[in-house]
Amino acid sequence: MLDAIDIGLVLWLAIGTMAGIGEMVSGTMYLLPFTIGAIVAAVLVAVGVDMVWSLAVFALISLASLVLLRRLANASGHDTNIVRAGGSRYTDAIGVVTSDISQAVAGRVRIETESWRALTVSTHIATGTEVRVVEVRGNAVVVVPSAGDETQSTDESDDPPVHLGEHS
């Protein structure tokens, strides 16, 4: 029959193995501290340390490993900021109008390699005008003429205003 040392050893090795495999699959460095803590706890149980103490050491080693790995990641010089994804990555991007845009009629804008449905708060933006994206709303971008291309925006006050909360 298994004694307490054998059960503790098997438990910590199983936890360490599962966390290690999880770390290899995810590659996120979130499970690595628990792998390290479980291995240290398994060694302690193998040399006869009580299970309660091995649990305390597991918690302390896991926490210390987490702090150390976080410091190493921050010191590595890699940017840890979250990268914007989806349409929001185009906020503040520069594009070119490919179909006239007014407050009443949505147009089209080419941003990098993509064509987007475009709305504006300006009165009219002509085809060929360079624009800056100020907001992404669903499947449309809200644009204004970029600072260097304001001359191609014209005033067409006959156009009724479009409420940007509604899609046209």
Beta strands, then each sheet from edge to edge (+ up, - down):
strand 1: 94-99
strand 2: 101-102
strand 3: 107-111
strand 4: 114-120
strand 5: 124-125
strand 6: 130-137
strand 7: 140-145
sheet 1: 1+ 3- 4+ 7+ 6- 1+
sheet 2: 2+ 5-
end
